[in-house]
Structure formats: structure tokens, C-alpha cells
Amino acid sequence: MDAALLDAVRAGDRRALSQAITLVEEGAPLDGTIPDAPPIIGFTGPPGAGKSTLIAALIERIRGRGKTVAVLAVDPSSPVTGGAILGDRIRMQAHVDDPGVYIRSMASRGHLGGLSEAAGDAVRLMRLAGFDWVFVETVGVGQSEVEVMGLADVVVLVVGPSWGDQVQADKAGVVEVADLFVVNKADRSGAAEVKRALTEAARARGAEVLLVSAITGEGVAEVLAAVDRLAGS
């Protein structure tokens, strides 16, 4: 990749960052020294769990601290065009025009594991751009999402109140790689039961299980504090 483009990314040029990510999506190699900070925070879990809503709520609190955030939202590929479906960006639209927030959708292109092959280089570029926080949200298709473990320093599993029956089925999958368990939509029935069902799996990993309502804001501060601790921030 062109050194001048990487210099522009390092200087905080958002357009250069977008161009560089497009290049790695197209297969361009990412050369040069890339910082190994900040920690990458991965959010995974089933569709409909409210991952994007939770990320949007966390962004609001992080921006309140005066810190910057980059988000890589790995979307299912459109069956027609192969391009990313921008659902995640729509759910986080309140932050799109904030100069301290960068949101990029990337198509998974059918890549097993929920992360496109270029995602690793994309988050490295976000680190190079100097963001204080880097989030990755995965497709949310099930056990294959353990691939996020290879990219993220902290893995947050987000589930909804209807997920209780899946705990045993998913026990050998993403449950076993999560560093933090978040039961979203805590205001709905079933959330407390899901928390109890997850407690055993969480205990085996020494992980915490938190109830949160990303829409009302209940528990969001506790989630951010837990991620802070896990990331060593």
C-alpha cells in the first residue's frame, strides 16, 4: 500500500482511512508498522440481540468522555451485489456525522466465521488512525463467530431474553470464547432467566454476566466499565 496514503491515515485523514480500507478489501497488502493499541473490542451474538443499539449507547458515553471511536460493522453480503448491507450503520446513524466517530460496514462475502478476511487489516488501519477505541461487530450467525476471538482482545457476547434455550446448544461455540456476557433488552420478560442460564458458562471462564437495556440506558455504564477493566484501559 502506498506510503503516502498510510501517512495520511496516521495523520487522521478519514477519507484516506476509507480509501485504505477499500484497498485491503480488494486484496492489497498492508505493509509497515501498525500500532498494537488500543485493544480491539469484539461484539458478537445472535441476530436481533441489539448489538448495534448497545454499541450506539456505548459510543455516546465514550464521546461524553471526549474519546474517539471507530466501529467496523461486518454485515451479511447482499446476495445480488456482494456488497455490505448497511443495517448496522443505520442503527448507529445518530453518530455518523460526529467527527470523533468513524463507522465502516464491510461485507462478510460468505467468509465462514462471520468476519471478512480483510477485517483484520481494517482494524489495524483504525488503530493507525489513532482512535481511542476500536469496536468490531460481527454478523451474528452462531457458533462460527468464534473467529472473532482471533481478532478481538476482548469478546463481548450480546444476547436477548429469548436466548435461554440456546445456551446449551451454543455451549461449545461462542459462549466459550466470551470475556463478558451481556443480556440486552433487560426490560423484557425472560432476561433474568437468560442471565441465570448463562451464569454457569460465565463462571467457568471467570466472566461477568450483565443485564442491560441499551434503549433505556439501564446497565450501559456497567458494561462500559467492565469492558474498560478487561481491556486494561
MIDOSE-1310 file (N, C-alpha, C; in nm, 2 decimals, decimal comma, always signed):
residues 233
mdaa	+0,08/-0,12/+0,00/+0,00/+0,00/+0,00/+0,09/+0,12/+0,00; +0,04/+0,23/-0,07/+0,12/+0,35/-0,08/+0,15/+0,41/+0,05; +0,28/+0,44/+0,07/+0,33/+0,50/+0,20/+0,26/+0,63/+0,23; +0,24/+0,71/+0,12/+0,18/+0,84/+0,14/+0,03/+0,83/+0,19
llda	-0,04/+0,73/+0,14/-0,17/+0,70/+0,19/-0,17/+0,66/+0,34; -0,08/+0,58/+0,38/-0,07/+0,54/+0,52/-0,03/+0,66/+0,61; +0,05/+0,74/+0,56/+0,09/+0,87/+0,63/-0,04/+0,95/+0,65; -0,12/+0,96/+0,55/-0,24/+1,04/+0,57/-0,34/+0,97/+0,67
vrag	-0,35/+0,84/+0,67/-0,43/+0,77/+0,77/-0,37/+0,80/+0,91; -0,24/+0,79/+0,92/-0,18/+0,82/+1,05/-0,20/+0,96/+1,10; -0,22/+1,05/+1,01/-0,24/+1,19/+1,04/-0,39/+1,22/+1,07; -0,48/+1,12/+1,06/-0,62/+1,13/+1,10/-0,71/+1,17/+0,98
drra	-0,66/+1,15/+0,86/-0,74/+1,18/+0,74/-0,85/+1,07/+0,72; -0,97/+1,10/+0,75/-1,08/+1,00/+0,74/-1,10/+0,95/+0,60; -1,09/+1,04/+0,50/-1,11/+0,99/+0,36/-0,99/+0,90/+0,33; -0,87/+0,92/+0,37/-0,76/+0,83/+0,34/-0,79/+0,70/+0,41
lsqa	-0,84/+0,70/+0,53/-0,87/+0,58/+0,60/-0,97/+0,49/+0,52; -1,08/+0,56/+0,47/-1,18/+0,49/+0,39/-1,11/+0,43/+0,27; -1,03/+0,50/+0,20/-0,96/+0,45/+0,08/-0,87/+0,33/+0,11; -0,80/+0,34/+0,22/-0,71/+0,23/+0,26/-0,79/+0,11/+0,29
itlv	-0,90/+0,12/+0,36/-0,98/+0,00/+0,40/-1,04/-0,06/+0,27; -1,08/+0,02/+0,17/-1,13/-0,03/+0,05/-1,02/-0,11/-0,02; -0,90/-0,06/-0,02/-0,79/-0,13/-0,08/-0,76/-0,26/-0,02; -0,77/-0,27/+0,11/-0,74/-0,40/+0,18/-0,86/-0,50/+0,15
eega	-0,98/-0,44/+0,13/-1,10/-0,53/+0,10/-1,07/-0,59/-0,04; -1,00/-0,51/-0,13/-0,98/-0,56/-0,26/-0,85/-0,64/-0,27; -0,79/-0,67/-0,16/-0,68/-0,76/-0,15/-0,54/-0,70/-0,14; -0,53/-0,57/-0,13/-0,40/-0,50/-0,12/-0,33/-0,54/+0,01
pldg	-0,20/-0,57/+0,01/-0,13/-0,60/+0,13/-0,11/-0,47/+0,22; -0,12/-0,49/+0,35/-0,09/-0,38/+0,44/+0,05/-0,39/+0,50; +0,14/-0,31/+0,45/+0,27/-0,31/+0,49/+0,30/-0,21/+0,60; +0,42/-0,22/+0,66/+0,46/-0,12/+0,76/+0,42/-0,15/+0,90
tipd	+0,47/-0,07/+0,99/+0,45/-0,09/+1,13/+0,31/-0,03/+1,17; +0,23/-0,11/+1,23/+0,10/-0,06/+1,28/+0,09/-0,07/+1,43; +0,04/+0,03/+1,50/+0,04/+0,02/+1,65/-0,05/-0,10/+1,70; -0,01/-0,15/+1,81/-0,09/-0,26/+1,87/-0,19/-0,22/+1,98
appi	-0,22/-0,09/+1,98/-0,32/-0,03/+2,07/-0,40/+0,06/+1,99; -0,53/+0,08/+2,03/-0,59/+0,04/+2,15/-0,64/-0,11/+2,13; -0,68/-0,17/+2,24/-0,74/-0,31/+2,23/-0,86/-0,31/+2,14; -0,88/-0,42/+2,07/-0,99/-0,44/+1,99/-1,11/-0,50/+2,07
igft	-1,22/-0,44/+2,07/-1,34/-0,49/+2,14/-1,43/-0,55/+2,04; -1,46/-0,68/+2,05/-1,55/-0,75/+1,96/-1,68/-0,78/+2,02; -1,79/-0,75/+1,95/-1,92/-0,77/+1,99/-1,98/-0,88/+1,90; -2,03/-0,98/+1,96/-2,09/-1,09/+1,88/-2,22/-1,14/+1,95
gppg	-2,29/-1,23/+1,88/-2,42/-1,27/+1,93/-2,52/-1,29/+1,82; -2,63/-1,35/+1,85/-2,73/-1,38/+1,75/-2,80/-1,25/+1,69; -2,85/-1,26/+1,57/-2,93/-1,15/+1,51/-3,04/-1,11/+1,60; -3,07/-0,98/+1,61/-3,18/-0,93/+1,69/-3,15/-0,91/+1,84
agks	-3,03/-0,94/+1,88/-2,99/-0,92/+2,02/-2,97/-0,78/+2,06; -2,96/-0,69/+1,96/-2,94/-0,55/+1,99/-2,79/-0,51/+2,00; -2,70/-0,57/+1,93/-2,56/-0,54/+1,94/-2,54/-0,39/+1,89; -2,60/-0,36/+1,78/-2,57/-0,22/+1,73/-2,63/-0,12/+1,82
tlia	-2,75/-0,14/+1,88/-2,81/-0,05/+1,97/-2,72/-0,03/+2,10; -2,66/-0,14/+2,14/-2,57/-0,13/+2,26/-2,44/-0,06/+2,22; -2,39/-0,08/+2,10/-2,27/-0,01/+2,06/-2,30/+0,14/+2,05; -2,41/+0,18/+1,99/-2,45/+0,32/+1,98/-2,46/+0,38/+2,12
alie	-2,51/+0,31/+2,22/-2,52/+0,36/+2,36/-2,38/+0,38/+2,42; -2,29/+0,28/+2,39/-2,15/+0,29/+2,44/-2,08/+0,41/+2,38; -2,10/+0,43/+2,25/-2,04/+0,54/+2,18/-2,08/+0,67/+2,24; -2,20/+0,68/+2,28/-2,25/+0,81/+2,34/-2,17/+0,84/+2,47
rirg	-2,15/+0,73/+2,55/-2,08/+0,75/+2,68/-1,93/+0,78/+2,65; -1,87/+0,71/+2,56/-1,73/+0,73/+2,53/-1,71/+0,87/+2,47; -1,80/+0,92/+2,39/-1,78/+1,05/+2,33/-1,80/+1,16/+2,45; -1,89/+1,12/+2,54/-1,90/+1,21/+2,66/-1,78/+1,23/+2,74
rgkt	-1,69/+1,13/+2,73/-1,55/+1,14/+2,79/-1,45/+1,22/+2,70; -1,49/+1,25/+2,58/-1,40/+1,32/+2,49/-1,31/+1,23/+2,41; -1,34/+1,10/+2,41/-1,26/+1,00/+2,34/-1,33/+0,97/+2,21; -1,24/+0,91/+2,11/-1,29/+0,88/+1,98/-1,31/+0,73/+1,96
vavl	-1,40/+0,70/+1,87/-1,44/+0,56/+1,85/-1,44/+0,53/+1,70; -1,39/+0,41/+1,66/-1,40/+0,36/+1,53/-1,48/+0,22/+1,54; -1,57/+0,20/+1,45/-1,65/+0,08/+1,45/-1,65/+0,01/+1,31; -1,61/-0,12/+1,32/-1,62/-0,20/+1,19/-1,74/-0,29/+1,21
avdp	-1,84/-0,27/+1,13/-1,96/-0,35/+1,13/-1,96/-0,45/+1,02; -1,94/-0,57/+1,05/-1,93/-0,67/+0,94/-2,07/-0,73/+0,91; -2,12/-0,69/+0,79/-2,26/-0,72/+0,76/-2,27/-0,84/+0,66; -2,38/-0,91/+0,66/-2,40/-1,01/+0,56/-2,39/-0,95/+0,42
sspv	-2,33/-1,02/+0,33/-2,32/-0,98/+0,19/-2,46/-0,98/+0,12; -2,49/-0,88/+0,04/-2,61/-0,88/-0,04/-2,60/-0,99/-0,14; -2,70/-1,08/-0,15/-2,69/-1,19/-0,25/-2,68/-1,14/-0,39; -2,72/-1,02/-0,42/-2,72/-0,97/-0,55/-2,59/-0,90/-0,59
tgga	-2,54/-0,81/-0,50/-2,42/-0,74/-0,54/-2,30/-0,78/-0,46; -2,31/-0,86/-0,36/-2,19/-0,89/-0,28/-2,15/-0,78/-0,19; -2,22/-0,67/-0,19/-2,19/-0,55/-0,10/-2,25/-0,56/+0,04; -2,20/-0,48/+0,13/-2,24/-0,49/+0,27/-2,38/-0,43/+0,28
ilgd	-2,47/-0,49/+0,35/-2,60/-0,43/+0,39/-2,57/-0,34/+0,50; -2,62/-0,22/+0,49/-2,58/-0,11/+0,58/-2,67/-0,10/+0,70; -2,73/-0,21/+0,74/-2,82/-0,21/+0,86/-2,76/-0,16/+0,98; -2,63/-0,20/+1,01/-2,56/-0,16/+1,13/-2,54/-0,01/+1,13
rirm	-2,50/+0,05/+1,01/-2,48/+0,19/+1,00/-2,61/+0,27/+1,03; -2,72/+0,21/+0,98/-2,85/+0,28/+1,00/-2,88/+0,29/+1,15; -2,86/+0,18/+1,22/-2,89/+0,17/+1,37/-2,80/+0,27/+1,45; -2,68/+0,30/+1,39/-2,59/+0,39/+1,46/-2,59/+0,53/+1,40
qahv	-2,69/+0,56/+1,32/-2,69/+0,68/+1,24/-2,67/+0,81/+1,33; -2,71/+0,81/+1,45/-2,70/+0,93/+1,53/-2,56/+0,97/+1,55; -2,46/+0,88/+1,52/-2,32/+0,92/+1,54/-2,24/+0,93/+1,41; -2,31/+0,91/+1,30/-2,24/+0,91/+1,17/-2,17/+1,04/+1,14
ddpg	-2,24/+1,15/+1,18/-2,18/+1,29/+1,14/-2,09/+1,34/+1,25; -2,06/+1,26/+1,35/-1,97/+1,30/+1,46/-1,83/+1,29/+1,41; -1,75/+1,39/+1,41/-1,61/+1,38/+1,36/-1,52/+1,29/+1,45; -1,57/+1,26/+1,57/-1,50/+1,17/+1,66/-1,54/+1,03/+1,65
vyir	-1,63/+1,00/+1,56/-1,68/+0,86/+1,54/-1,66/+0,82/+1,39; -1,60/+0,70/+1,37/-1,59/+0,65/+1,23/-1,66/+0,52/+1,23; -1,75/+0,50/+1,14/-1,83/+0,37/+1,12/-1,81/+0,32/+0,98; -1,77/+0,20/+0,97/-1,75/+0,14/+0,84/-1,81/+0,00/+0,84
smas	-1,90/-0,02/+0,74/-1,96/-0,15/+0,71/-1,87/-0,23/+0,62; -1,86/-0,36/+0,64/-1,78/-0,44/+0,55/-1,86/-0,57/+0,52; -1,87/-0,61/+0,40/-1,94/-0,74/+0,37/-1,86/-0,86/+0,41; -1,93/-0,96/+0,47/-1,86/-1,08/+0,51/-1,82/-1,17/+0,39
rghl	-1,89/-1,14/+0,27/-1,86/-1,21/+0,15/-1,87/-1,36/+0,17; -1,95/-1,41/+0,26/-1,97/-1,55/+0,28/-1,86/-1,62/+0,35; -1,77/-1,54/+0,41/-1,65/-1,59/+0,47/-1,69/-1,66/+0,60; -1,66/-1,79/+0,62/-1,70/-1,86/+0,74/-1,64/-1,80/+0,86
ggls	-1,72/-1,79/+0,96/-1,67/-1,73/+1,09/-1,72/-1,59/+1,11; -1,80/-1,53/+1,02/-1,86/-1,41/+1,04/-1,78/-1,29/+1,02; -1,64/-1,30/+1,00/-1,56/-1,19/+0,97/-1,50/-1,20/+0,83; -1,50/-1,09/+0,76/-1,44/-1,10/+0,62/-1,29/-1,10/+0,64
eaag	-1,22/-1,15/+0,54/-1,08/-1,17/+0,56/-1,00/-1,04/+0,57; -1,06/-0,93/+0,52/-1,00/-0,80/+0,53/-1,02/-0,73/+0,66; -1,11/-0,79/+0,75/-1,14/-0,72/+0,87/-1,02/-0,70/+0,96; -0,93/-0,79/+0,97/-0,81/-0,78/+1,05/-0,73/-0,66/+1,01
davr	-0,71/-0,64/+0,88/-0,63/-0,52/+0,83/-0,71/-0,39/+0,85; -0,84/-0,40/+0,84/-0,93/-0,28/+0,86/-0,91/-0,23/+1,00; -0,91/-0,32/+1,10/-0,90/-0,27/+1,24/-0,76/-0,22/+1,26; -0,66/-0,28/+1,20/-0,52/-0,23/+1,21/-0,51/-0,09/+1,16
lmrl	-0,58/-0,06/+1,05/-0,58/+0,08/+0,99/-0,65/+0,17/+1,09; -0,76/+0,13/+1,15/-0,82/+0,21/+1,25/-0,73/+0,24/+1,37; -0,65/+0,15/+1,41/-0,55/+0,17/+1,51/-0,45/+0,28/+1,46; -0,41/+0,26/+1,34/-0,31/+0,36/+1,28/-0,37/+0,50/+1,28
agfd	-0,50/+0,51/+1,26/-0,56/+0,64/+1,25/-0,57/+0,71/+1,39; -0,54/+0,64/+1,50/-0,53/+0,70/+1,63/-0,66/+0,70/+1,71; -0,75/+0,62/+1,68/-0,88/+0,62/+1,76/-0,85/+0,56/+1,90; -0,92/+0,62/+1,99/-0,91/+0,57/+2,13/-0,97/+0,44/+2,16
wvfv	-1,08/+0,41/+2,09/-1,15/+0,28/+2,10/-1,17/+0,22/+1,96; -1,16/+0,09/+1,94/-1,19/+0,03/+1,82/-1,29/-0,09/+1,85; -1,41/-0,08/+1,79/-1,51/-0,19/+1,81/-1,53/-0,27/+1,68; -1,55/-0,40/+1,69/-1,59/-0,48/+1,58/-1,72/-0,55/+1,61
etvg	-1,82/-0,54/+1,52/-1,95/-0,61/+1,54/-1,96/-0,71/+1,43; -1,98/-0,84/+1,47/-1,99/-0,94/+1,37/-2,13/-0,97/+1,32; -2,14/-1,05/+1,22/-2,26/-1,08/+1,15/-2,37/-1,13/+1,25; -2,33/-1,22/+1,34/-2,43/-1,27/+1,43/-2,50/-1,40/+1,38
vgqs	-2,42/-1,49/+1,33/-2,48/-1,61/+1,27/-2,46/-1,74/+1,35; -2,40/-1,73/+1,47/-2,40/-1,85/+1,55/-2,25/-1,89/+1,59; -2,23/-2,02/+1,61/-2,11/-2,07/+1,66/-1,99/-2,03/+1,58; -2,00/-2,02/+1,45/-1,88/-1,99/+1,37/-1,82/-1,86/+1,40
evev	-1,89/-1,78/+1,49/-1,83/-1,65/+1,52/-1,72/-1,65/+1,62; -1,68/-1,77/+1,66/-1,56/-1,78/+1,74/-1,44/-1,72/+1,67; -1,45/-1,70/+1,54/-1,33/-1,64/+1,47/-1,30/-1,50/+1,52; -1,41/-1,43/+1,58/-1,38/-1,30/+1,64/-1,28/-1,30/+1,75
mgla	-1,26/-1,42/+1,81/-1,16/-1,43/+1,92/-1,02/-1,41/+1,87; -1,00/-1,44/+1,74/-0,86/-1,42/+1,69/-0,83/-1,28/+1,65; -0,93/-1,20/+1,65/-0,92/-1,06/+1,61/-0,93/-0,96/+1,73; -1,02/-1,00/+1,82/-1,05/-0,91/+1,94/-0,97/-0,94/+2,06
dvvv	-0,93/-0,84/+2,13/-0,87/-0,86/+2,26/-0,97/-0,89/+2,37; -1,09/-0,83/+2,35/-1,20/-0,85/+2,45/-1,32/-0,89/+2,37; -1,38/-1,01/+2,40/-1,50/-1,05/+2,33/-1,63/-1,04/+2,42; -1,72/-0,96/+2,37/-1,85/-0,94/+2,44/-1,96/-1,01/+2,36
lvvg	-2,02/-1,11/+2,43/-2,13/-1,18/+2,38/-2,26/-1,11/+2,42; -2,34/-1,07/+2,32/-2,47/-1,00/+2,35/-2,58/-1,09/+2,31; -2,67/-1,11/+2,40/-2,79/-1,20/+2,37/-2,91/-1,13/+2,42; -3,03/-1,18/+2,37/-3,16/-1,12/+2,41/-3,23/-1,21/+2,51
pswg	-3,35/-1,17/+2,55/-3,42/-1,25/+2,65/-3,48/-1,38/+2,60; -3,47/-1,40/+2,47/-3,53/-1,53/+2,41/-3,42/-1,63/+2,39; -3,30/-1,61/+2,44/-3,18/-1,69/+2,40/-3,16/-1,81/+2,50; -3,24/-1,82/+2,60/-3,22/-1,92/+2,71/-3,21/-2,06/+2,66
dqvq	-3,29/-2,10/+2,56/-3,29/-2,24/+2,51/-3,17/-2,27/+2,43; -3,10/-2,17/+2,39/-2,98/-2,19/+2,30/-2,85/-2,20/+2,38; -2,85/-2,18/+2,51/-2,73/-2,17/+2,59/-2,66/-2,31/+2,58; -2,73/-2,42/+2,60/-2,66/-2,55/+2,60/-2,62/-2,58/+2,46
adka	-2,70/-2,55/+2,36/-2,66/-2,58/+2,22/-2,54/-2,50/+2,18; -2,52/-2,38/+2,23/-2,41/-2,29/+2,19/-2,29/-2,30/+2,29; -2,30/-2,40/+2,38/-2,20/-2,40/+2,49/-2,06/-2,42/+2,43; -2,05/-2,50/+2,32/-1,92/-2,53/+2,27/-1,88/-2,43/+2,16
gvve	-1,96/-2,33/+2,14/-1,93/-2,22/+2,04/-1,89/-2,09/+2,11; -1,96/-1,99/+2,07/-1,91/-1,85/+2,11/-1,92/-1,83/+2,26; -2,01/-1,91/+2,33/-2,01/-1,89/+2,47/-1,88/-1,92/+2,54; -1,80/-2,01/+2,48/-1,67/-2,05/+2,54/-1,56/-1,95/+2,51
vadl	-1,58/-1,85/+2,43/-1,48/-1,76/+2,40/-1,51/-1,62/+2,45; -1,62/-1,60/+2,51/-1,66/-1,47/+2,55/-1,59/-1,43/+2,68; -1,55/-1,30/+2,69/-1,49/-1,25/+2,81/-1,60/-1,17/+2,90; -1,71/-1,13/+2,83/-1,81/-1,06/+2,90/-1,95/-1,10/+2,84
fvvn	-2,04/-1,14/+2,92/-2,18/-1,17/+2,87/-2,27/-1,06/+2,90; -2,35/-1,02/+2,80/-2,44/-0,91/+2,82/-2,58/-0,96/+2,77; -2,68/-0,95/+2,86/-2,82/-0,99/+2,83/-2,89/-0,85/+2,81; -2,91/-0,83/+2,68/-2,98/-0,70/+2,64/-3,13/-0,71/+2,65
kadr	-3,19/-0,60/+2,64/-3,34/-0,59/+2,65/-3,39/-0,64/+2,79; -3,32/-0,59/+2,89/-3,35/-0,63/+3,03/-3,49/-0,60/+3,07; -3,55/-0,51/+3,00/-3,69/-0,47/+3,04/-3,79/-0,57/+2,99; -3,75/-0,67/+2,92/-3,84/-0,76/+2,86/-3,84/-0,89/+2,95
sgaa	-3,95/-0,96/+2,95/-3,96/-1,09/+3,02/-3,86/-1,19/+2,97; -3,80/-1,27/+3,06/-3,71/-1,37/+3,01/-3,57/-1,33/+3,03; -3,54/-1,20/+3,05/-3,40/-1,16/+3,06/-3,33/-1,22/+3,18; -3,40/-1,21/+3,29/-3,34/-1,26/+3,42/-3,31/-1,41/+3,41
evkr	-3,40/-1,49/+3,34/-3,38/-1,63/+3,32/-3,26/-1,66/+3,24; -3,24/-1,58/+3,13/-3,12/-1,60/+3,05/-3,00/-1,57/+3,12; -3,00/-1,47/+3,21/-2,88/-1,44/+3,29/-2,85/-1,56/+3,38; -2,95/-1,61/+3,44/-2,92/-1,73/+3,52/-2,86/-1,85/+3,44
alte	-2,92/-1,87/+3,32/-2,87/-1,98/+3,24/-2,73/-1,96/+3,19; -2,69/-1,83/+3,17/-2,55/-1,81/+3,13/-2,45/-1,81/+3,24; -2,50/-1,80/+3,36/-2,40/-1,78/+3,48/-2,30/-1,90/+3,49; -2,35/-2,02/+3,47/-2,26/-2,14/+3,48/-2,15/-2,13/+3,37
aara	-2,18/-2,10/+3,25/-2,08/-2,09/+3,14/-1,99/-1,97/+3,17; -2,04/-1,86/+3,22/-1,96/-1,75/+3,25/-1,87/-1,78/+3,37; -1,91/-1,85/+3,47/-1,83/-1,88/+3,58/-1,71/-1,96/+3,54; -1,73/-2,05/+3,45/-1,62/-2,14/+3,40/-1,51/-2,05/+3,34
rgae	-1,54/-1,94/+3,28/-1,44/-1,85/+3,22/-1,40/-1,74/+3,31; -1,46/-1,73/+3,43/-1,43/-1,62/+3,52/-1,49/-1,49/+3,47; -1,60/-1,50/+3,39/-1,66/-1,38/+3,32/-1,78/-1,33/+3,40; -1,81/-1,21/+3,37/-1,93/-1,15/+3,43/-2,05/-1,15/+3,34
vllv	-2,17/-1,16/+3,40/-2,29/-1,15/+3,32/-2,37/-1,03/+3,36; -2,40/-0,94/+3,27/-2,46/-0,82/+3,30/-2,60/-0,81/+3,23; -2,70/-0,75/+3,30/-2,82/-0,71/+3,23/-2,82/-0,57/+3,19; -2,87/-0,54/+3,07/-2,87/-0,41/+3,01/-2,99/-0,38/+2,93
sait	-3,03/-0,26/+2,92/-3,13/-0,22/+2,83/-3,07/-0,10/+2,75; -3,02/-0,14/+2,63/-2,95/-0,04/+2,55/-3,04/+0,08/+2,51; -3,17/+0,05/+2,50/-3,26/+0,16/+2,46/-3,29/+0,26/+2,58; -3,31/+0,20/+2,70/-3,33/+0,29/+2,81/-3,21/+0,34/+2,88
gegv	-3,10/+0,28/+2,85/-2,97/+0,31/+2,91/-2,93/+0,24/+3,04; -3,03/+0,16/+3,09/-3,00/+0,08/+3,21/-2,89/-0,02/+3,19; -2,79/-0,01/+3,27/-2,67/-0,10/+3,27/-2,56/-0,07/+3,17; -2,58/+0,03/+3,09/-2,48/+0,07/+2,99/-2,35/+0,11/+3,05
aevl	-2,36/+0,19/+3,15/-2,24/+0,24/+3,22/-2,16/+0,12/+3,28; -2,23/+0,02/+3,33/-2,17/-0,10/+3,39/-2,10/-0,18/+3,28; -2,16/-0,19/+3,16/-2,10/-0,26/+3,05/-1,97/-0,19/+3,01; -1,97/-0,06/+3,00/-1,85/+0,01/+2,96/-1,74/+0,00/+3,07
aavd	-1,78/+0,00/+3,19/-1,68/-0,02/+3,30/-1,62/-0,15/+3,29; -1,70/-0,26/+3,26/-1,65/-0,39/+3,26/-1,55/-0,41/+3,14; -1,59/-0,35/+3,02/-1,50/-0,35/+2,91/-1,37/-0,28/+2,94; -1,38/-0,17/+3,00/-1,26/-0,09/+3,04/-1,17/-0,18/+3,12
rlag	-1,22/-0,25/+3,22/-1,14/-0,33/+3,31/-1,07/-0,44/+3,23; -1,15/-0,51/+3,14/-1,10/-0,62/+3,06/-0,99/-0,58/+2,96; -1,01/-0,46/+2,91/-0,92/-0,40/+2,81/-0,79/-0,34/+2,88; -0,80/-0,33/+3,01/-0,69/-0,27/+3,08/-0,67/-0,12/+3,05
s	-0,78/-0,05/+3,01/-0,78/+0,09/+2,98/-0,76/+0,17/+3,10
